């Protein structure tokens, strides 16, 4: 199979950004910090990502997480944990031993930007879906494997995105998802 030179170049740019330290946490490039937010974490801290939670804390926070209903084009609905803070972005699916077939995690960002993901401390393969502000799929990485050794590769499009959905590996193939498809995401009302 012939490789697309633009995709090869794109992966090289992402690799350089990882080597330069722009990727941190479990899955996501560190968000931009605005004035007054204090210094970014030390490079050594960012490279390691958050420490694994205690088993009880992991189960409790997972159960209490806010969830959105994600509808795929064929009509299937999954419930996705909402990751909308830097802490949730950094944790992602780190240290989880499984992702259910009707589960996911949707990462929401305050403004469109480049959001490369990596699989550091992620124990299961995932399908990762990047979307623009209209929830149209702009890039898919299917069967993204857990990172086995540093430096971890980084994945993602060289396009601005507003949200990213992580689901169990194999979901995009089972649903026939492709670039250009649009997902519908229903968020809980405030107070839910």
N, C-alpha and C positions, 0 to 999 in steps of 0.2 A: 504494500500500500504506500503510495507516494504521500509524503508529508507536505502540508501547506506551509510555505515559507513564512507567511504572516503569523500563523499560529506558533511556529518554532520561534520566531522573533518575540512574540508575546510571552511565551514561557520563559525566554531568556531574560526579558525585562522583569518579570515577576521574580525570577531567581535572584537577580541583582538586588531587587528591593528587599528580599528576605535576607540576603547576605549583608545588606547595609543596615539591617535591624529594624525595618519598618513593620515587620510582622511580629505580633506578640500574642500571648494568651493561647487558648486552645485552638481557635479556629480563625480568628479574624485579625486583620491588620489593626493596629492601635488607632483609635479615632483621633481626629485632630483635637488639640487642646486649645481652648480659648484663654485669653488673658485672664489672670486671676484664679485659674484652676490649680495653680501650683505646678511643681515640676513633674515631668513624666516619671514613671517607675525607672529604677536603675536598670541598665541593660541586662545585667545578670538576672534580676528579678523577672523581667519581661520574658526572657528566653525560657525560663522554667515554667511560667504560667502559674495559675492558682494552685495551691496545694489541694490534694484530694480531700473532700469532706468526709466526716465520719459517716458510717453506713446509715445511721438513723437520720442524720441531717439530710443526706442525699435523698432518702425516700420521702421525708417530710416535705422538703422544698419542691420535689417533683410533683407530689400530690397537690400542693397548694399553688402551683404555678398558674398564672393566667393563661388561658388558651384561646386560640382563634380557630374557627372552622375554615378549612381550605378545601375548595371544590375544584376538582380537576375537570378538564373539558368533557370527559365522558360521563361526568356526574358523581363519581366517587368522592366522598368527603372524608378527610382525616382531621384529627384534632392536633393542633400544633402549639407547643409552648411558645409564649411570646418572649423574645429576647430584645428588649428595647432600652437597656442601660449598658454602660461600659462593662460592668461586672458580668451581666448576662452574656454580652458579646464575647467576652474573654473565656467564660466557662464553656459555653456551647454544650456539646455532647461529651465533654471530657469525662473520663473515668466511668462512663455508662457501659454496662456489659451487654445491653440489648436495646434495640429500638423496635417497638411493636409495628406490625404491618399497617396499623391505622393511626400511627403517631408521627409527629414531625416537630421541627422547631423553626419558627419564622423569626428572622432577624430584621428589625425595622430600624432605619437610620433617619436622622432628622433632615438630612439633605442628600441628594444624589452625590456619589463619590465613587472612587475605585475601592473595592472591598475584596482583596484577595484573602482566601481562607487557606488554612493548613490543618493537618490532622494530628498535631502533637497531643499526646496523652488521650487520644480518641481510640477506643478499643475495638470498634466495629466499623466495617466499611459503610460509607454513606453515598447517596446520590445528592449532589448539591446543585441547586437551581437558582440562578441570579435573575432578578426581574427589574424592569424599569418602574417609573412611578405610576404607570397604568397597569401594573402587574403582568405585563407581557414578558415572557421568557426571552432573555437575551443570550443566555449561555447555560449549558448543562455539563457537569462532570459526573458521569455515571460510575458507580462502583469505586469511588475514591477510597484507596486503602489506608488503614491506620499507618502512621509514621512509625517506623521501627528504629530509626537512628537519626541523630542530628547530623547535618542540618535537614530539617523536614522540607519537602517541596511545597510550594505554594500554588494554589489553583485559582482561576478566575479570569474574567474577561478584561480586556483593555477598553472597557466602556463604563460609563457612569451608571450605577445601579442604586435603587432605593431600598430594596429588600432582597433577602436571600432565604430560601427554604432548604432545610436539610431533612431528608427522609431516609428510611431504610434502603440499603442498596438493592437495586432491582425494581424499585417503584417506577422510575421513569420509563423503563422498558415495558413493564406490565401495563402502564397507562398509555403508552405510545406517545409520551410527551416529546415535543420538539421545540426548537427556537421558533418564536412567533406565536406559540400558543399563549392564551391568556388564562390566568388562574383567578378565581374569585375568593377573596378572603373576608370573612365576617368576624369582626372584633367584638368582644364583650362590651356591653354598655358600662359606663363608669358606675362603680359601686357593686358590680357583679363579682 
